[in-house]
Amino acid sequence: MKRNWDTIRDILIKLEEKGNDKPYLSLNDFSTETHANISYHIEILEESGIIKCNISKTMGNNINDFFALRLTWAGHELLDSIRNENIWNKTKNKFKTKGLDMTYDLVKSVALKLTTELLQN
C-alpha cells in the first residue's frame, strides 16, 4: 500500500481533536470502506513515533483494531506544520509541480518554508 499524506493529515487532526469523553481513536471512528487504508497508516505512524498507539492484530498479522492514544512531540510538530489548509494545499502543489515524492522531512521543510514566507509578507 502506498503512503497517503492526506490520510496521515486527517488521522493526526482527528487524533488531536478527540475529546476527553473518549480517550482514544479506534477503527470504529472511521468508515468501514477505509479500514484497511487507515489501519496501514496508523501502523506506520506508530512505527515512526508520530503517534502513541496500541495495535491489536489477528493471528495472520492483520490489524484487528487499534487504540490511538495521542500525538507525540514529533506528531504535534508535523501537524502544526501542515494543519493550515492553505499551507497544506500549497505544500502538496509544490511536490506535484516538481514531480517529487513527499517524504516526511521534505513535507515538514516545505510547509515550514511556506509558513515562514507567509509570516514575512
VODREN-908731 format. One line per field, with one value per residue: residue number from 1; residue in one letter; x, y, z of N, C-alpha, C in turn. Coordinates in pm, 1 decimal, padded with zeros to 6 digits. Example, Ala and Ser with C-alpha at 12.3 -4.5 7.8 and 13.67 -1.06 7.14 Angstrom:
REM residues 2
nr <- 1	2 .
rest <- A	S .
npx <- 01319.0	01285.0 .
npy <- -00569.0	-00225.0 .
npz <- 00780.0	00708.0 .
capx <- 01230.0	01367.0 .
capy <- -00450.0	-00106.0 .
capz <- 00780.0	00714.0 .
cpx <- 01320.0	01290.0 .
cpy <- -00330.0	00003.0 .
cpz <- 00780.0	00787.0 .
REM end
This chain:
REM residues 121
nr <- 1	2	3	4	5	6	7	8	9	10	11	12	13	14	15	16	17	18	19	20	21	22	23	24	25	26	27	28	29	30	31	32	33	34	35	36	37	38	39	40	41	42	43	44	45	46	47	48	49	50	51	52	53	54	55	56	57	58	59	60	61	62	63	64	65	66	67	68	69	70	71	72	73	74	75	76	77	78	79	80	81	82	83	84	85	86	87	88	89	90	91	92	93	94	95	96	97	98	99	100	101	102	103	104	105	106	107	108	109	110	111	112	113	114	115	116	117	118	119	120	121 .
rest <- M	K	R	N	W	D	T	I	R	D	I	L	I	K	L	E	E	K	G	N	D	K	P	Y	L	S	L	N	D	F	S	T	E	T	H	A	N	I	S	Y	H	I	E	I	L	E	E	S	G	I	I	K	C	N	I	S	K	T	M	G	N	N	I	N	D	F	F	A	L	R	L	T	W	A	G	H	E	L	L	D	S	I	R	N	E	N	I	W	N	K	T	K	N	K	F	K	T	K	G	L	D	M	T	Y	D	L	V	K	S	V	A	L	K	L	T	T	E	L	L	Q	N .
npx <- 00085.0	00045.5	00179.8	-00025.4	-00050.6	-00265.0	-00436.6	-00278.1	-00260.4	-00533.0	-00577.9	-00405.6	-00518.0	-00773.3	-00702.5	-00584.1	-00804.4	-00975.9	-01203.0	-01223.8	-01410.1	-01372.4	-01094.3	-00928.2	-00869.1	-01025.1	-01059.2	-01329.0	-01393.8	-01372.7	-01488.6	-01614.3	-01528.7	-01276.7	-01112.0	-00888.1	-00697.6	-00673.5	-00584.0	-00331.9	-00197.9	-00210.5	-00045.8	00207.9	00242.4	00261.7	00490.4	00681.0	00695.6	00526.7	00274.3	00124.9	00018.3	-00179.5	-00188.5	-00395.3	-00364.5	-00454.7	-00408.8	-00295.0	-00143.5	-00276.5	-00427.5	-00656.1	-00782.1	-00722.5	-00590.6	-00549.5	-00379.5	-00256.3	-00084.2	00269.4	00553.1	00687.7	00475.9	00297.0	00454.5	00473.7	00199.4	00140.1	00284.5	00147.8	-00122.8	-00279.9	-00501.0	-00451.4	-00167.8	-00116.8	-00229.5	-00070.6	00176.8	00142.9	00100.3	00348.2	00511.2	00379.0	00396.3	00668.9	00713.0	00793.8	00837.5	00667.3	00830.6	00876.1	01060.9	01093.4	00828.7	00771.2	00972.1	00912.1	00653.3	00709.0	00876.9	00697.0	00521.5	00691.3	00744.7	00488.9	00457.6	00650.4	00552.2 .
npy <- -00118.0	00225.9	00515.3	00778.3	01113.7	01286.0	01121.3	01070.8	01329.0	01372.6	01172.2	01258.5	01509.1	01428.4	01269.0	01457.9	01617.8	01459.1	01414.8	01454.1	01275.9	01041.9	00856.2	00767.4	00694.6	00463.3	00189.2	00191.4	00458.1	00541.0	00522.0	00213.0	00141.7	00250.1	00114.8	-00067.8	00101.8	00306.5	00153.3	00066.9	00314.6	00402.9	00212.1	00269.1	00528.8	00488.7	00324.9	00507.9	00682.2	00898.4	00891.9	00769.1	00450.4	00156.6	-00149.1	-00401.6	-00721.3	-00982.7	-01342.6	-01376.3	-01152.8	-00925.5	-00606.8	-00589.0	-00409.1	-00083.4	00141.3	00449.9	00674.8	00930.0	01216.3	01229.8	01436.2	01481.3	01424.1	01632.5	01846.1	01787.9	01797.6	02063.0	02194.3	02134.7	02174.8	02405.2	02470.2	02615.0	02631.1	02357.1	02278.2	02429.0	02314.3	02046.6	02104.4	02209.0	01978.8	01829.1	01987.1	01983.2	01720.1	01542.4	01297.7	01287.1	01314.6	01262.1	01446.4	01635.4	01724.4	01848.8	02045.4	02197.0	02288.1	02438.7	02633.4	02762.4	02863.1	03037.7	03220.6	03327.2	03451.6	03650.8	03820.8 .
npz <- 00000.0	-00068.3	00084.9	00199.2	00213.6	00267.4	00408.7	00632.5	00742.6	00799.9	00995.4	01200.8	01266.2	01351.4	01571.1	01739.2	01790.0	01936.4	02202.5	02565.5	02648.0	02511.3	02531.3	02324.3	01973.5	01756.5	01522.4	01465.6	01454.7	01200.9	00860.1	00730.6	00472.3	00460.2	00634.5	00589.7	00470.6	00666.8	00885.2	00791.8	00774.1	01039.3	01158.2	01037.9	01126.6	01401.1	01412.4	01326.9	01535.3	01554.0	01657.8	01964.6	02020.2	02063.7	01908.5	01790.5	01662.3	01429.5	01413.8	01166.1	01136.2	01058.4	01112.8	01366.9	01532.1	01671.4	01917.4	01929.2	02112.8	02150.6	02006.9	01955.7	02051.0	01807.6	01638.5	01696.9	01607.5	01332.4	01257.5	01328.1	01132.4	00898.6	00934.7	00863.8	00606.6	00368.1	00361.1	00356.0	00107.3	-00068.3	-00011.0	-00101.1	-00369.7	-00448.2	-00449.6	-00641.3	-00877.7	-00915.7	-00951.7	-00754.1	-00490.0	-00177.3	00117.0	00469.6	00595.6	00389.1	00346.8	00591.9	00582.8	00346.9	00410.8	00640.9	00529.0	00356.2	00547.3	00685.1	00480.5	00451.3	00698.7	00677.5	00486.5 .
capx <- 00000.0	00122.2	00153.6	-00109.1	-00031.7	-00394.7	-00483.4	-00195.5	-00304.9	-00667.2	-00564.4	-00344.1	-00617.9	-00877.5	-00646.3	-00566.7	-00934.8	-01059.5	-01240.8	-01196.9	-01511.2	-01317.4	-00950.2	-00852.2	-00936.6	-01018.3	-01101.0	-01470.7	-01408.2	-01354.5	-01584.9	-01575.6	-01457.4	-01139.4	-01043.2	-00755.6	-00611.3	-00649.8	-00501.4	-00195.5	-00138.3	-00193.1	00071.8	00332.5	00254.9	00308.3	00628.6	00769.1	00699.4	00445.0	00161.2	00127.6	-00094.4	-00178.8	-00245.9	-00437.8	-00354.6	-00503.2	-00300.9	-00233.6	-00071.4	-00359.2	-00476.6	-00793.7	-00826.9	-00615.0	-00630.4	-00456.8	-00393.3	-00217.6	00029.7	00395.8	00607.3	00710.4	00344.4	00247.1	00535.8	00430.5	00064.8	00144.4	00339.8	00058.4	-00263.0	-00345.1	-00545.5	-00382.1	-00029.0	-00118.4	-00252.7	00049.2	00282.0	00116.7	00117.2	00493.1	00560.2	00314.1	00450.7	00809.4	00716.6	00871.9	00765.3	00657.3	00891.4	00849.5	01146.8	01065.1	00695.7	00787.1	01057.5	00838.6	00544.2	00768.0	00924.2	00578.6	00471.5	00783.9	00719.6	00361.0	00481.9	00734.7	00476.5 .
capy <- 00000.0	00349.8	00615.9	00887.4	01223.7	01338.7	01028.8	01096.9	01457.2	01351.7	01094.7	01343.9	01608.2	01357.7	01227.1	01576.9	01673.7	01369.4	01478.3	01384.3	01171.5	00919.7	00875.8	00710.8	00668.7	00322.9	00163.3	00226.2	00602.0	00563.6	00446.5	00074.8	00135.0	00299.1	00044.2	-00119.3	00217.4	00369.8	00061.0	00074.9	00442.9	00403.0	00130.5	00337.7	00644.7	00437.3	00279.8	00623.4	00761.7	01018.7	00874.0	00660.8	00368.0	00012.8	-00213.7	-00540.2	-00791.3	-01120.7	-01441.5	-01354.6	-01025.2	-00814.6	-00524.1	-00615.1	-00281.2	-00005.0	00240.4	00561.5	00748.7	01070.2	01253.6	01253.4	01569.1	01483.6	01428.7	01770.1	01931.1	01762.2	01850.9	02209.8	02245.7	02108.0	02189.6	02510.9	02418.2	02688.3	02583.9	02216.4	02271.7	02481.0	02214.3	01937.0	02156.1	02219.3	01845.5	01787.1	02060.7	01944.7	01576.6	01477.8	01224.6	01356.3	01245.7	01327.7	01563.3	01736.9	01781.0	01945.5	02154.6	02281.8	02353.1	02541.9	02741.8	02836.8	02936.2	03147.5	03320.6	03390.5	03538.5	03764.5	03911.1 .
capz <- 00000.0	-00078.1	00188.1	00151.8	00307.4	00310.1	00513.0	00750.9	00799.6	00856.4	01119.3	01303.1	01308.1	01426.0	01699.2	01822.8	01825.0	02017.2	02327.8	02690.9	02666.1	02453.2	02544.9	02213.6	01846.3	01717.5	01385.7	01453.7	01433.5	01058.3	00779.7	00702.2	00344.7	00474.3	00743.0	00551.0	00449.8	00797.4	00964.6	00740.5	00810.7	01185.2	01189.0	01003.6	01215.7	01530.3	01391.4	01309.4	01657.3	01540.0	01749.7	02063.4	01979.9	02086.8	01790.7	01809.2	01534.8	01421.2	01400.5	01035.3	01144.6	01010.8	01222.8	01407.3	01585.2	01730.8	02016.8	01914.1	02237.1	02142.7	01923.8	02025.1	02020.7	01662.7	01576.6	01709.4	01519.5	01195.2	01237.3	01332.4	01006.8	00784.4	00975.4	00787.8	00476.4	00263.0	00360.9	00315.1	-00037.4	-00135.2	00007.0	-00194.5	-00505.9	-00474.2	-00483.8	-00765.1	-00991.7	-00933.3	-00979.9	-00648.1	-00386.8	-00048.8	00230.1	00598.6	00615.5	00287.8	00373.0	00701.7	00537.5	00252.3	00484.4	00727.2	00442.0	00313.2	00664.8	00709.2	00376.6	00484.2	00813.4	00637.1	00397.6 .
cpx <- 00089.2	00081.2	00076.1	-00105.2	-00162.4	-00453.4	-00407.6	-00242.2	-00441.1	-00661.2	-00508.8	-00442.6	-00724.6	-00827.0	-00629.1	-00701.1	-01020.5	-01084.3	-01204.9	-01295.5	-01466.0	-01165.6	-00865.8	-00937.2	-00923.9	-01066.1	-01246.1	-01495.2	-01394.0	-01453.2	-01527.2	-01493.7	-01310.5	-01056.6	-00903.9	-00655.9	-00575.0	-00558.3	-00355.7	-00127.9	-00119.2	-00065.9	00201.3	00352.0	00307.3	00454.8	00725.9	00776.7	00618.3	00322.1	00194.2	00001.4	-00072.6	-00252.4	-00274.3	-00438.5	-00412.8	-00383.1	-00226.5	-00159.6	-00146.0	-00409.6	-00625.2	-00858.9	-00705.3	-00675.6	-00524.8	-00480.1	-00364.0	-00107.6	00154.1	00439.9	00627.5	00577.5	00283.3	00323.0	00494.6	00293.6	00064.7	00197.2	00244.4	-00089.7	-00338.8	-00375.1	-00471.8	-00236.7	-00023.1	-00136.1	-00133.2	00164.7	00263.8	00140.7	00264.8	00548.6	00505.0	00376.8	00596.1	00823.9	00796.8	00781.8	00771.7	00718.9	00863.7	00929.9	01117.6	00928.8	00705.6	00865.1	00983.1	00727.5	00598.1	00819.0	00806.4	00520.9	00560.1	00763.5	00591.4	00378.8	00561.4	00660.4	00374.1 .
cpy <- 00123.7	00447.3	00732.0	01000.2	01288.8	01251.4	01053.4	01225.0	01442.4	01275.6	01182.7	01448.4	01542.2	01315.0	01345.7	01629.8	01582.8	01432.0	01395.5	01271.5	01038.8	00934.6	00820.9	00709.9	00520.0	00309.8	00203.3	00375.5	00640.4	00477.6	00310.5	00063.5	00173.9	00218.7	-00005.9	-00005.1	00284.9	00282.6	00066.4	00203.6	00456.9	00326.7	00203.3	00465.0	00603.3	00393.8	00397.1	00712.4	00889.6	01012.8	00764.7	00579.8	00223.3	-00050.7	-00359.3	-00608.4	-00932.5	-01213.4	-01424.2	-01222.6	-00908.6	-00736.1	-00551.9	-00486.6	-00207.2	00092.8	00350.2	00657.1	00898.2	01089.4	01260.1	01397.0	01582.9	01490.8	01567.6	01864.0	01913.3	01823.9	02003.3	02268.0	02228.5	02127.0	02291.1	02461.2	02484.8	02640.8	02440.4	02204.6	02322.9	02381.5	02100.6	01981.7	02168.2	02085.7	01800.5	01856.4	02024.0	01795.3	01497.3	01403.1	01302.2	01269.2	01327.0	01456.7	01673.8	01801.8	01886.3	02068.1	02250.2	02357.5	02464.3	02660.6	02827.1	02919.6	03056.0	03258.7	03397.1	03489.6	03663.8	03863.0	03990.8 .
cpz <- 00000.0	00032.2	00127.1	00254.4	00351.6	00421.1	00642.5	00819.8	00865.9	00988.8	01230.6	01355.3	01394.7	01564.7	01792.8	01872.8	01911.7	02152.7	02448.7	02716.1	02605.7	02451.3	02429.6	02086.4	01818.6	01574.1	01362.7	01434.2	01286.1	00980.3	00740.8	00574.2	00356.8	00574.5	00705.9	00535.7	00582.3	00882.6	00921.8	00786.9	00961.5	01222.0	01154.0	01086.6	01352.7	01519.1	01384.1	01432.9	01650.1	01630.0	01850.9	02040.7	02023.3	01970.1	01821.8	01673.0	01544.7	01412.1	01268.0	01024.6	01080.7	01131.3	01244.4	01458.2	01637.3	01829.0	02014.0	02030.0	02224.3	02039.9	02011.4	01995.3	01869.8	01587.2	01581.9	01615.2	01373.9	01169.6	01239.2	01200.9	00888.7	00816.7	00889.5	00646.2	00359.6	00249.7	00310.7	00163.3	-00116.7	-00125.8	-00093.0	-00338.7	-00543.1	-00519.7	-00618.5	-00886.3	-01018.7	-00965.0	-00879.0	-00551.5	-00255.6	00060.2	00356.3	00612.3	00514.8	00308.0	00482.1	00656.2	00444.9	00324.4	00574.6	00645.6	00394.9	00427.4	00693.6	00607.1	00404.9	00600.4	00775.0	00548.3	00472.3 .
REM end
